[in-house]
Every structure is written in C-alpha cells, then in structure tokens.
Amino acid sequence: MALINKIREKSGVAVTVIAISLILFMVGGDLLGPNSMLGGSNNQVVGEIAGKEINIKDFQSRVDGFRQNYEAQSGRSLNENELASLRDQAWNQFVVDIAYKKQFDELGLTVTDEELYDMVQGNHISPSILQAFSDPTTGKFDKNAVINYLKNLKTLPIEQQKSWENFEKSLREERTRTKYENLLRLSTYTPKAQAEKEYIAQNTKANLRYLYVPYFSVVDTTIKVTDAQLQDYLSAHRKEYKGTDTRSIEYVTFPVQPAKDDSAALYSEIKELARGLAAAPNDSAFASMNSDIPLPINMSLANMSDQLKEAVKTFVPGGVYGPYREGNTYYIYKYGGTRKDTVASARASHILIRPENQSDSAKAAARTRAESILAQIKAGANFEALAATSSADPGSAQRGGDLNYFQNNGAMVKPFEDAVFSATAPGLIPRIVESQFGFHIIKVTDPKSNTLYHIAAIGKTIAPSQATRDEAYRRADEFVNSVKTRQQFQEAVKKNKALVVATANRVPESATNINAIQNGREIVRWAFKKDSDVDDVSPVFETEEQYVVAVLTGKSDAKEVKVDDFRDELTTKVRNQIKAEQITAKLKGATGDLDAIAKKYGAGALVESANDISLATGFLTSAGFDPIALGKAFGLKAGQKSDVFTGENGVFIVELLNKTEAPKIADFTQYKTQLTQSLESRMSYLVNEAIREHAKIEDNRAKFF
C-alpha cells in the first residue's frame, strides 16, 4: 500500500516504469515460476509416483472436484488450511490410484456393480452413505432418501451428477482398499514362542530397589559441548538422522489488533442490533442472520460461558440483555424462558487418585490414599486445596478439582457420571467412586437439572478496521525498508522494544504454518526461492492477524546432514553422555547399601522402590519409561545388586529383592490374540508406509502452492 501511494505521487514515464516494475515484481514469480504458463513442460510436474508423473493440471482438477463437493455440502467457501487439507487428500488419492492399484491388480481385487449396489442401498450400507443420508434431526439413516435421490439424479444439475459419479468411484476405491487390508490382516500370525515370551514378560513379577541419578540433576550450564563432539556423535549415529530440504528463519511480527475505535464502533453497532432484536417478531431468525458466531437457541448450563451462567439468573422472559464482552466478542441476548431437556446437566469437582499400575497391590494402595483424603475432607479439610496438591487430573487440579457443568450423555465415565447424577443436593459424596482411571473423591457443586434456557443470542467479534490494518502495515514497511541484512535486522529489533525475534528452524518446503503463524505458505515459498540467500531479509508478508518480516538464517540440503540441522537434539544427547560419565565416575567404587551410596553421592541421588512390577510395565517411579533399567533388574538374581549403568534418563544401580516367575501354563491363546490384535491395529499404517516407500514417491507440491 505504501508503494502504491508512492507511485501515485509520480507522473509520466516514471509512473509507467515503476508501475511495470511493480507488476513484474508482484506477478513475476507466477509468470516465470514452476507453475506458470510460460514455464517449460518439466515445470508442470507436481510429483511422481511409481514412475508416473503427475501433471499440475490433473492435480488441480482433482483438487477442484474435492473443493466443489465440500463447498456444496457445507454451503461455504474453504479457508486456506482447509484447502491445504484437500490438496493432501487429492495427493493421497493419486497415491492410491497409482501405487495401491498396482497391488490391487496383481491380486485381482475388484468391486462389482452388485457390491456397489449393496453398499449404497442394500443390506451392507457404506459408512459414507450412512453419514451422507442420515436425518439431521434424529441422526437415523434414511434408505428411502438414497433411493429417491438416485431416481431423480438425472434431473439434477450436471455438477451434482458429476459429484455423485466421483462419490461412487471413491466408494469402490474405499471397499477395494478395505479388501486388501483385510487380506493382509488375515495373514498375520503370532508364533507360540512369541506368545509365551509375552506371557512371561507380563506375569513374571519382581520387587526391587534402585538408586537413580537423573541427568537433569546436573545443571546444563556446567557441561561444555563442542562442535567436534557434536560431529563425532552425528557420525557415529548417522543412520538415525535423515537429511531433508529445510530452511531456518528469524522473524518479527506486527500484530493487526483491534484499536479502541474499532471496539467503540462495534459497540454502537451491537447496541443498534439490540433494539432490532427486541422488536423482531422472530427473534431466533433475527439472531441467526446477524450473529458472526453460530449460537444455539436452547442452552443448558453446560453450554453457557461462565459470564452467561451468572447473568441468566437475572433474566426476565422477553427482556434483551447486553452487550456483554467476552474476549474480543460482544454478545446480546433475548431471553425466552425455560424448557425441559431430555438430558440433564450438573456441576462437580473431583480429586483423582490413580494407582501406579494395574496390580492389585497398587490399586489397594491408591484406594487407601483416597479413603484417607476423603476422611480429611469430612473432618473439615479444604477440598479445593487437597485437589490442587493431590489430584492426578492436572486439568481440574489447577481449578481446585472443578469440572464445570457437564451432561449425562457419556461426557464422563459411567461410574463417575452415575454418582454425580444420583446426587439430589450439593455437597461431598460420602464414598469413593472407582473408574478405569482410578479412585475419585467427588463434590457435587450443582445437582442435576433438566432446564433448558431459550435464548436468542447475537455475537459480534471486534475486528480491526482498514485504518488499523494500514497502521500495522506502515510500521512493518518502515521496518523492512530500514534493514537489508541479518545484522541490520537484529540491530533494528534491539532498538524497537515492541519487537520480539522468533525463530523457526528446519522448516520443510511443505509447511503451511510457521510456529503460531497460520497460513505462512508465502513465507515458506520465499525462503525456498532459488535466489533467496542466507542473510536475506524478506518483504512484508500479510497473514490473518499480523504482518511478518523474516530473515533467512540457514539452508539444509536433503543430501547433506549437518550438525546445525540437529544442533539442539545433538547437544542434548552429547550433554547427557558427558553427564552420564561424570555421574558414573562419582558412583563407581562406592560401597554399602543403596542408601549409603546415595548419601555419599549427595544431592541428586534418589533411592526408590518398585513393587510387583513386570518387564511389560516399562515404567519406574521417578525414572519414567526405562526398559534398560528393567531389563537389568530382571537379569539379576534375588539379593543381587547391579553395577553402575546408564539408562534412558539417568544413571542407575539396581538391587533385585525378589522375583516370582510366571506360573507354568499350557494355553497361550490369550497372549497370541493380544499380539495379533496389536499388529492388526497397526497394519493399515505399516502397509501404507511400505507401499509409499516401494513407490519411490517424489512430492513437489510445495513448489506450486
């Protein structure tokens, strides 16, 4: 905009030259880029699958088909994120058509017309048909609606006929793929020896003590890591690190936030709407037409904001209330009284005590602890304070255990829901409630109610005006015109306290978002342009809520793997290796029991017990997931203590107190079934990965979108 204004100030030839230059600058990338009409034929290839090139025209045609279907069903245009998702769907469809189809053809897999009929209007209706032809009110499938639609298909617009044709095609492909995956699933087999091994891992139990010094107990700043050490580690673990084409940037943002004038203007607008809502003969229709946000007409307390829950207590039928501001939205309400709902709502708080594992002893210990906390509350202890310090549900613990309002429609696990909705008055439920998550101490804040509130609501979001946007752009444009290099970029940021530099490392060419920046494709495409070099400063980019200026700080090539590509991860790995060496050196040679060794080591050493654990558990209290430590423990004899060794997250000495071998059994069917089902659940993913790898897929979509 600032550039346009400058052009307008000029005249004659200067205007022509600058205008042409500006036009070429703005569209040159599209005219001469990989997807331009002036580009060569090789630049029209969006990718390659199993040796077959995918032309941009064919790809875009499929995307457009998906887009038309989506917009016809939803009744609205797509945003950029939704469009990116459709491009992924279109690409995946090409993968199925080419890479999967080769497998299908070799196996002779087809879907007959009879099968398709059965899927659409027969006895085995496809889930896609069930969803498309369900009554929106009852949620029930209506087969007659399908039959009537097909009878009238030829009278519908050609776009809808084409849409149905594509839909039927997708049904055939979906069924063919299901057949293929079922064939592979039926071929899975678990040998008896593997099932026996799994049985032993689950049922051999041990009690042990262990000394654990976590890596985090050694302060990071005391460990110096050199680039040579990082390179040595990378060279030794080369197979673990795959190179990809990525770019790294630093950037600053200039937020486009509503100004006070924008808020005042909307406040006046919604006050006027309040008068219209009061006079409207059909308040529900008026609210629906004028609200920025779709809001239900009938609300339970479970559907209301905290502000509305309080306000509705004072509402009188026929009254219009507001505006109320919540965040960046103003609301007005017209109250129409109450109705009865078929679903009840209630509000409750809880303290969850979760057992360490699913063993009987762990459950008993958890129940005992829960009973103790319940007794404290009955004796007058503060429920909210105990929830904050004792509950294993972190989400509600920070609110004193409060779960807010919820409905008895399966929102909570059944034992919990039954307990809350059986209460007839507020207060503590005087017994422990057990669920699959553990043991709950429950306080009912507001007992069940079937009341629905009929409220015609209008919500209007405060949006920045064009003047506000222009001001944000002016600041971004002024900044970008003052910097040409990364050094100048950083110096300018230091002078402007309102700016904060953010970093995005190893951004792939296909990235849509950059950290919290939504729809950052133009920034990514700039970073990957052939003429974008490290230290280059970008032009101003406009995103949904801000303007962005970036500087290119690094390039990575898929053919190279450099330390800088994985610096943070490598630094953590090498630093932990050094910590392990230091901790091990300090522990080695120490004598006595674990407590004595820990005392001699000093701060950071923990001594813990683990009872009734199995190899299948994988977890140790304090240490977390550490199969290395468990493997060492189960390899000891009763009463034996291990040497110092390095685990996943720290350094250990393990002492096996006793071990109970798994009882002998003859039938391992249960364990064969477990392992087979585990493999079957991953079958679709594994097959997809194998087929994609075999097809040698080259995806160049990022050069076009």
C-alpha positions in Angstrom: 0.0 0.0 0.0 2.9 2.4 0.8 4.4 1.5 -2.6 1.1 2.2 -4.4 0.9 5.6 -2.7 4.4 6.4 -3.8 3.6 5.5 -7.4 0.5 7.8 -7.4 2.8 10.7 -6.4 4.8 10.3 -9.6 3.9 11.2 -13.1 4.8 10.5 -16.8 7.4 7.9 -17.7 8.4 7.4 -14.1 4.9 6.2 -13.3 5.0 3.7 -16.2 8.4 2.4 -15.3 7.7 2.0 -11.6 4.3 0.5 -12.2 5.6 -2.0 -14.7 8.4 -2.9 -12.4 6.0 -3.4 -9.5 3.6 -5.5 -11.6 6.6 -7.7 -12.7 7.7 -7.9 -9.0 4.3 -9.0 -7.8 3.4 -11.4 -10.6 6.8 -12.4 -12.0 7.1 -15.4 -9.7 3.8 -16.7 -11.1 4.6 -15.8 -14.8 8.1 -17.3 -14.7 7.7 -19.8 -11.8 7.4 -23.5 -11.9 3.6 -23.5 -12.3 3.5 -20.7 -14.9 2.0 -20.9 -18.4 5.4 -19.6 -19.7 7.4 -22.4 -17.9 8.6 -25.5 -19.7 6.8 -28.8 -19.6 9.1 -30.2 -17.0 7.9 -27.4 -14.7 4.3 -28.6 -14.9 5.0 -31.8 -13.0 3.7 -31.7 -9.4 5.2 -35.0 -8.5 6.0 -38.6 -9.4 4.5 -41.9 -8.0 5.9 -45.3 -9.0 7.5 -43.7 -12.1 4.3 -41.9 -13.3 4.4 -38.1 -13.4 1.5 -36.1 -12.0 0.7 -33.1 -14.1 -0.3 -29.9 -12.3 -3.4 -29.6 -14.4 -4.6 -33.1 -13.5 -3.7 -32.5 -9.8 -5.6 -29.2 -9.7 -8.6 -30.7 -11.5 -8.9 -33.3 -8.7 -8.5 -30.6 -6.0 -11.2 -28.6 -7.7 -13.5 -31.6 -7.7 -13.0 -32.1 -3.9 -13.5 -28.4 -3.3 -16.8 -28.3 -5.2 -18.1 -31.3 -3.3 -17.0 -29.8 0.1 -18.5 -26.3 -0.7 -21.7 -27.9 -2.0 -22.2 -29.9 1.2 -21.0 -27.2 3.7 -22.6 -24.2 1.9 -19.4 -22.1 2.4 -16.0 -21.3 1.0 -12.9 -23.0 2.3 -10.2 -21.3 4.2 -6.6 -21.8 3.4 -6.0 -24.5 5.9 -9.0 -26.5 4.7 -7.8 -26.0 1.1 -4.4 -27.4 2.1 -6.1 -30.4 3.6 -8.0 -31.0 0.4 -4.7 -30.9 -1.6 -3.4 -33.6 0.8 -6.5 -35.7 0.1 -6.1 -35.2 -3.6 -2.4 -36.3 -3.4 -3.2 -39.3 -1.3 -5.9 -40.3 -3.9 -3.2 -40.3 -6.6 -1.1 -42.5 -4.4 -4.0 -44.9 -4.0 -4.8 -44.8 -7.8 -1.2 -45.5 -8.8 0.8 -47.2 -6.0 -2.1 -49.2 -4.4 -3.8 -50.0 -7.7 -0.7 -52.0 -8.8 -1.1 -54.2 -5.7 -4.9 -54.5 -6.2 -4.5 -55.6 -9.9 -1.8 -58.2 -9.1 -4.2 -59.7 -6.5 -7.3 -59.4 -8.8 -9.2 -57.3 -6.3 -12.3 -55.6 -7.7 -15.7 -54.3 -6.5 -18.6 -55.5 -8.7 -21.7 -53.5 -9.5 -23.7 -55.8 -7.2 -21.3 -55.0 -4.3 -21.7 -51.2 -5.0 -25.5 -51.5 -5.0 -25.3 -53.3 -1.7 -23.1 -50.5 -0.3 -25.4 -47.8 -1.4 -29.0 -49.2 -1.0 -28.6 -52.8 0.1 -28.0 -54.6 3.3 -24.4 -53.5 4.0 -24.6 -49.8 3.7 -21.2 -47.9 3.5 -20.4 -45.7 6.4 -20.0 -42.8 3.9 -23.6 -43.3 2.7 -24.8 -43.6 6.3 -23.3 -40.2 7.1 -24.5 -38.5 3.9 -28.1 -39.7 4.2 -28.8 -39.5 7.9 -31.7 -37.4 9.2 -30.1 -34.3 10.7 -32.7 -34.2 13.5 -32.7 -37.9 14.6 -29.4 -39.0 13.2 -31.0 -42.1 11.8 -30.2 -43.4 8.3 -33.0 -43.0 5.7 -32.6 -45.5 2.9 -35.6 -44.0 1.1 -33.7 -40.7 0.8 -30.9 -42.5 -1.1 -33.4 -44.2 -3.4 -35.3 -41.0 -4.1 -32.0 -39.2 -4.7 -30.9 -41.8 -7.3 -34.3 -41.8 -9.0 -34.0 -38.0 -9.5 -30.3 -37.9 -10.2 -30.6 -37.3 -14.0 -32.8 -34.2 -13.3 -30.2 -32.6 -11.1 -27.6 -30.1 -12.3 -24.6 -31.7 -14.2 -22.3 -30.7 -11.3 -24.3 -32.8 -8.8 -24.4 -35.7 -11.2 -20.6 -35.5 -11.6 -20.3 -35.2 -7.8 -22.2 -38.5 -7.4 -20.1 -40.2 -10.0 -17.0 -39.2 -8.1 -18.6 -40.3 -4.8 -19.4 -43.8 -6.2 -15.8 -44.0 -7.5 -14.5 -43.3 -4.0 -16.8 -45.9 -2.6 -15.3 -48.6 -4.9 -11.8 -47.5 -4.0 -12.6 -47.5 -0.3 -14.0 -51.0 -0.5 -11.1 -52.3 -2.6 -8.6 -51.0 -0.1 -10.5 -52.5 2.7 -10.4 -55.9 1.0 -6.7 -55.5 0.5 -6.0 -54.6 4.2 -8.3 -57.4 5.3 -6.3 -59.9 3.3 -3.1 -58.7 4.9 -4.7 -58.7 8.3 -5.8 -62.3 7.9 -2.3 -63.2 7.1 -0.9 -62.1 10.4 0.4 -64.9 12.6 1.9 -65.0 16.1 4.1 -68.0 16.9 3.6 -69.8 20.1 7.1 -69.0 21.2 6.4 -65.2 20.9 3.1 -65.6 22.8 4.9 -67.5 25.5 7.6 -64.8 25.7 4.9 -62.1 26.1 3.1 -64.1 28.8 6.4 -64.4 30.8 7.1 -60.6 30.4 3.6 -59.8 31.7 3.5 -62.3 34.6 7.0 -62.6 36.0 6.9 -60.1 38.9 9.7 -58.5 40.8 10.2 -56.3 43.8 13.3 -54.1 43.6 15.1 -51.0 44.9 17.1 -48.7 42.8 19.4 -45.7 43.1 18.7 -43.2 40.3 20.6 -40.1 39.4 18.7 -38.2 36.7 20.5 -36.3 34.1 18.6 -33.2 34.9 20.1 -33.2 38.4 23.4 -31.9 36.8 23.0 -28.3 35.7 23.3 -28.0 31.9 25.5 -24.8 32.1 28.2 -26.8 33.9 28.6 -29.0 30.8 30.6 -27.7 27.9 29.7 -29.3 24.5 32.0 -28.6 21.5 31.1 -28.7 17.8 33.7 -31.5 17.4 31.8 -33.7 20.0 28.5 -33.0 18.2 30.1 -34.0 14.8 31.5 -37.2 16.4 28.1 -38.2 17.7 26.4 -37.4 14.4 29.0 -39.5 12.5 28.5 -42.4 14.9 24.7 -42.3 14.7 24.4 -41.3 11.0 21.5 -43.7 10.3 19.3 -42.1 12.9 19.4 -38.7 11.2 17.9 -38.2 7.8 18.5 -35.1 5.7 15.7 -33.0 4.3 15.4 -29.8 2.4 14.6 -27.2 5.1 15.1 -23.6 5.8 15.6 -21.7 9.0 14.4 -18.2 9.6 14.1 -15.5 12.3 11.1 -13.2 12.1 9.3 -10.3 13.7 5.5 -9.7 13.7 3.4 -6.6 13.6 0.1 -7.7 15.0 -3.1 -6.4 13.5 -5.2 -5.9 16.7 -8.5 -4.0 17.0 -8.0 -0.5 18.3 -10.2 1.3 20.8 -12.1 3.0 17.9 -12.8 -0.4 16.4 -14.3 -1.6 19.7 -16.3 1.5 20.1 -17.7 1.3 16.6 -18.8 -2.3 17.1 -20.3 -1.4 20.5 -22.5 1.1 18.8 -23.5 -1.4 16.1 -24.5 -4.1 18.5 -26.5 -1.6 20.6 -28.5 -0.9 17.5 -28.9 -4.6 16.9 -30.2 -5.0 20.5 -33.0 -2.6 19.6 -33.8 -4.7 16.4 -33.7 -7.9 18.4 -36.2 -6.5 20.9 -38.6 -5.6 18.2 -38.1 -8.7 16.0 -41.2 -10.9 15.6 -38.9 -13.9 15.0 -36.0 -13.4 17.4 -34.3 -16.7 16.5 -34.2 -15.9 12.8 -33.0 -12.3 13.5 -30.2 -13.6 15.8 -29.1 -16.2 13.3 -28.9 -13.6 10.4 -27.0 -11.1 12.4 -24.6 -13.1 14.5 -20.9 -13.6 13.5 -20.9 -16.8 15.5 -23.4 -19.7 15.3 -25.0 -19.9 18.7 -27.6 -22.5 19.9 -31.1 -21.2 20.7 -31.7 -23.6 23.6 -28.9 -23.8 26.1 -28.2 -25.8 29.2 -25.9 -24.5 31.8 -23.3 -26.9 30.4 -23.3 -25.0 27.1 -23.0 -21.5 28.7 -20.0 -19.3 29.3 -19.3 -18.5 33.0 -20.5 -14.9 32.4 -23.8 -16.0 30.9 -24.4 -18.6 33.7 -24.4 -15.7 36.2 -26.3 -13.3 34.0 -29.1 -15.7 33.2 -30.1 -15.8 36.8 -31.4 -12.2 36.5 -33.1 -12.6 33.0 -36.8 -12.0 32.7 -38.7 -13.5 29.7 -39.0 -11.1 26.8 -36.0 -9.0 28.0 -33.0 -8.1 25.9 -29.7 -8.0 27.8 -26.2 -6.8 27.0 -23.9 -6.0 25.4 -21.6 -8.3 27.4 -17.9 -8.6 26.3 -16.1 -11.8 26.4 -12.6 -11.6 24.9 -12.9 -9.9 21.5 -16.6 -10.6 21.2 -19.7 -8.6 22.2 -22.9 -10.6 23.0 -26.6 -9.6 23.3 -29.3 -11.9 24.5 -33.1 -12.0 24.2 -34.5 -14.4 26.9 -37.5 -16.5 26.0 -37.9 -18.5 29.3 -37.1 -22.1 30.1 -38.0 -25.6 28.8 -37.3 -29.1 29.9 -34.4 -31.0 28.3 -34.2 -34.8 27.8 -30.5 -34.6 29.0 -29.6 -33.4 32.5 -26.7 -31.2 33.4 -24.7 -31.0 36.7 -21.5 -29.4 38.0 -19.0 -31.3 40.1 -15.4 -31.3 41.3 -13.2 -34.3 41.9 -9.9 -35.5 43.3 -8.4 -38.4 41.3 -6.1 -40.9 42.9 -4.5 -43.0 40.2 -2.8 -46.3 41.0 0.9 -46.6 39.9 -0.1 -49.7 37.8 -3.0 -52.1 37.5 -1.7 -54.7 40.0 -4.0 -55.5 43.0 -1.4 -54.1 45.5 -1.1 -50.8 43.6 -4.9 -50.4 43.4 -5.2 -51.2 47.1 -2.6 -48.5 48.0 -4.4 -46.0 45.8 -7.8 -46.7 47.4 -6.2 -46.4 50.9 -4.8 -43.0 50.0 -8.2 -41.9 48.5 -10.0 -43.0 51.7 -7.5 -41.0 53.8 -8.2 -37.8 51.7 -11.9 -38.4 51.9 -11.7 -38.7 55.7 -9.7 -35.4 55.9 -12.4 -33.6 53.9 -15.1 -35.0 56.1 -13.1 -33.7 59.1 -13.1 -30.2 57.7 -10.1 -30.0 55.3 -10.4 -27.8 52.3 -11.5 -29.8 49.2 -10.0 -27.3 46.7 -6.6 -27.2 48.4 -6.4 -31.0 48.5 -7.4 -31.2 44.8 -4.6 -28.8 43.9 -1.9 -30.9 45.7 -3.2 -34.4 45.5 -5.3 -34.9 42.3 -3.8 -36.9 39.4 -6.0 -34.9 36.9 -3.9 -31.9 36.2 -6.5 -30.1 34.1 -9.0 -29.9 37.0 -6.4 -29.8 39.8 -5.4 -26.3 39.0 -9.0 -25.2 39.4 -9.4 -26.9 42.7 -10.9 -30.0 41.1 -13.7 -28.1 39.3 -15.0 -29.9 36.2 -17.6 -27.2 35.4 -21.0 -28.2 34.0 -21.4 -31.4 32.0 -24.3 -33.5 30.7 -25.2 -37.1 31.5 -24.6 -38.2 27.9 -21.3 -40.1 28.3 -19.2 -37.0 28.8 -17.8 -38.6 31.9 -17.0 -42.3 32.6 -20.1 -44.2 33.7 -19.3 -44.8 37.4 -18.4 -41.1 37.9 -21.5 -39.9 35.9 -23.8 -42.2 37.8 -22.5 -40.9 41.2 -22.9 -37.3 40.3 -26.4 -37.6 38.7 -27.7 -39.7 41.6 -27.0 -36.8 44.0 -30.1 -34.7 44.9 -28.3 -31.9 46.8 -24.9 -30.1 46.6 -22.1 -31.5 48.8 -19.5 -34.2 49.2 -20.3 -37.7 48.0 -19.5 -39.7 51.2 -17.9 -42.7 49.4 -15.0 -43.4 47.0 -16.0 -43.9 43.4 -13.8 -46.2 41.3 -13.4 -46.0 37.5 -10.9 -47.2 35.0 -8.9 -44.0 35.7 -8.6 -44.7 39.4 -10.4 -43.5 42.6 -12.5 -40.4 42.7 -13.4 -38.2 45.7 -16.4 -36.2 44.4 -18.1 -32.9 45.4 -21.3 -32.0 43.7 -21.5 -28.2 43.2 -24.8 -28.0 41.4 -27.1 -31.1 41.3 -28.6 -32.4 38.1 -31.1 -30.1 36.3 -33.1 -30.7 33.1 -33.6 -26.9 32.5 -33.0 -25.5 29.0 -32.8 -21.8 28.6 -34.4 -20.4 25.4 -32.0 -17.5 24.4 -31.7 -15.8 21.0 -28.1 -14.7 21.1 -26.0 -12.5 18.8 -22.3 -12.5 18.9 -20.2 -9.9 17.1 -16.4 -10.2 17.0 -14.4 -7.0 17.2 -12.3 -6.8 14.0 -9.6 -4.4 13.1 -10.7 -1.7 10.7 -8.8 -0.9 7.5 -7.3 2.1 9.2 -5.9 -0.2 11.9 -4.5 -2.6 9.3 -2.9 0.3 7.4 -1.2 1.5 10.5 0.2 -2.0 11.2 1.4 -2.3 7.6 3.1 1.2 7.8 5.1 0.0 10.8 6.1 -3.2 9.1 7.0 -1.4 5.8 9.0 1.2 7.7 11.0 -1.6 9.4 11.7 -3.6 6.3 12.9 -0.5 4.4 15.5 0.1 7.1 17.2 -3.3 7.0 18.9 -5.3 4.3 20.9 -7.9 6.2 20.5 -10.1 9.2 22.8 -7.9 11.2 20.8 -4.8 10.4 17.6 -6.8 11.2 18.9 -7.7 14.7 20.2 -4.2 15.4 16.8 -2.7 14.4 15.0 -5.1 16.7 17.2 -4.1 19.6 16.2 -0.5 19.1 12.5 -1.3 19.0 11.4 -2.7 22.3 8.0 -3.6 20.9 9.5 -6.2 18.6 10.5 -9.8 19.6 12.5 -12.0 17.4 11.0 -15.5 16.9 12.9 -18.5 15.4 11.7 -21.2 13.2 14.3 -23.9 12.5 14.3 -26.6 9.9 11.0 -25.6 8.2 10.2 -28.1 5.5 9.1 -26.9 2.0 5.6 -28.3 2.5 5.0 -26.4 5.7 1.7 -24.5 5.9 2.1 -22.9 9.3 5.2 -21.5 10.9 5.0 -21.8 14.7 1.9 -19.8 15.6 1.7 -18.1 12.2 -1.3 -19.6 10.3 -1.2 -19.7 6.5 2.5 -19.0 6.3 2.9 -20.5 2.8 4.1 -17.3 1.2 6.9 -17.0 3.7 8.0 -20.6 3.1 7.9 -20.2 -0.6 10.1 -17.1 -0.3 12.6 -18.9 1.9 12.8 -21.7 -0.7 13.2 -19.5 -3.8 16.4 -20.1 -5.7 17.5 -16.5 -5.3 16.9 -16.4 -1.6 20.2 -16.5 0.2 21.2 -16.7 3.9 21.0 -13.3 5.5 18.4 -12.0 3.0 15.5 -10.0 4.5 12.1 -10.8 3.2 9.4 -8.3 2.0 6.4 -7.7 4.3 4.1 -10.7 4.3 0.4 -10.4 5.4 -1.2 -13.2 7.4 -4.6 -13.4 9.0 -3.7 -11.5 12.1 -0.4 -9.9 11.5 2.3 -8.7 9.1 5.6 -10.6 9.1 9.1 -9.7 8.2 11.7 -12.6 8.1 15.4 -13.1 7.6 16.8 -16.3 6.2 19.3 -17.8 8.7 20.0 -21.2 7.3 19.6 -23.7 4.4 19.7 -27.5 4.7 20.0 -29.9 1.7 18.5 -33.4 1.8 21.8 -34.8 0.5 23.7 -33.4 3.4 23.3 -33.9 7.1 24.9 -31.2 9.1 25.3 -30.6 12.9 23.3 -27.3 12.6 20.3 -29.2 11.2 20.0 -31.2 14.5 22.0 -29.0 16.9 19.5 -28.9 19.8 18.9 -32.6 19.7 22.6 -33.5 19.3 23.5 -31.1 22.1 21.1 -32.8 24.5 22.4 -36.3 23.5 26.1 -35.4 23.9 25.5 -33.4 27.1 23.7 -36.4 28.6 26.6 -38.6 27.6 29.0 -36.3 29.5 26.7 -36.2 32.5 26.5 -40.0 32.5 30.3 -40.2 32.5 30.5 -37.8 35.4 27.8 -39.4 37.4 29.2 -42.9 36.8 32.7 -41.9 37.8 31.3 -40.5 41.1 29.3 -43.6 41.8 31.9 -46.2 40.9 33.7 -47.8 43.7 31.1 -46.7 46.2 30.3 -49.4 48.8 27.5 -50.2 51.2 23.7 -50.4 50.6 21.9 -48.1 48.2 21.1 -45.6 50.9 24.7 -45.3 51.9 25.8 -44.9 48.3 23.2 -42.2 47.7 24.2 -40.3 50.8 27.9 -40.4 49.7 26.9 -39.2 46.2 25.0 -36.2 47.6 22.2 -34.1 46.1 20.5 -35.6 43.1 20.7 -39.2 44.0 17.3 -40.8 44.6 16.5 -44.2 46.2 13.2 -45.7 45.2 11.3 -48.9 45.5 9.3 -50.7 42.8 7.0 -53.5 43.8 5.1 -56.1 41.8 6.4 -54.8 38.5 6.9 -56.8 35.3 9.0 -56.4 32.2 5.9 -55.3 30.3 5.4 -52.4 32.7 8.3 -50.4 31.2 8.0 -47.6 33.8 9.7 -46.8 37.1 8.6 -44.2 39.6 10.7 -41.0 39.2 12.7 -42.5 36.2 9.8 -42.9 33.8 9.9 -45.2 30.8 13.2 -47.1 31.1 13.3 -50.6 29.6 17.1 -50.7 30.0 16.8 -50.4 33.8 14.0 -53.0 34.0 16.0 -55.4 31.7 19.0 -55.1 34.0 16.8 -55.7 37.1 15.2 -58.8 35.7 18.6 -60.2 34.7 19.8 -60.2 38.4 19.4 -62.9 41.0 17.4 -62.3 44.1 19.5 -60.2 46.6 22.0 -59.2 43.8 22.9 -55.6 43.1 24.0 -54.4 39.7 27.0 -52.4 38.7 26.5 -48.7 37.8 24.9 -48.4 34.4 23.3 -45.8 32.1 19.6 -45.8 31.4 17.3 -43.7 29.2 17.1 -40.7 31.5 19.8 -41.1 34.1 22.3 -43.4 35.8 21.3 -46.4 37.9 22.3 -49.0 40.4 19.5 -51.7 40.8 19.0 -54.2 43.5 16.6 -57.1 43.0 14.9 -58.0 46.2 12.9 -61.0 44.9 11.4 -62.3 41.7 8.3 -64.5 41.2 8.5 -66.5 38.0 5.3 -66.6 35.9 3.3 -69.8 36.6 3.5 -72.6 34.0 0.5 -72.6 31.7 -0.3 -74.7 28.7 -2.6 -72.4 26.7 -1.1 -69.1 25.4 -4.1 -68.2 23.2 -4.9 -65.0 25.1 -1.4 -63.7 24.5 -1.3 -64.8 20.9 -4.6 -62.8 20.5 -3.1 -59.7 22.2 -0.1 -59.7 19.9 -2.1 -60.4 16.8 -4.6 -57.6 17.5 -1.7 -55.2 18.3 -0.2 -55.9 14.9 -3.6 -55.8 13.1 -4.2 -52.3 14.6 -1.0 -51.1 13.0 -1.5 -53.0 9.8 -3.0 -50.1 7.8 -0.2 -47.7 8.7 2.5 -50.3 8.1 1.1 -51.2 4.7 0.7 -47.6 3.7 4.4 -46.9 4.7 5.6 -49.9 2.8 3.7 -49.1 -0.4 4.8 -45.5 -0.4 8.5 -46.5 0.1 8.3 -49.0 -2.7 6.6 -46.5 -5.0 9.6 -44.0 -4.6 7.2 -41.0 -4.3 8.5 -37.5 -5.2 6.2 -34.8 -3.9 6.9 -31.4 -5.4 3.6 -29.7 -4.5 5.4 -27.1 -2.3 6.8 -25.5 -5.5 3.2 -24.8 -6.7 1.2 -24.0 -3.5 
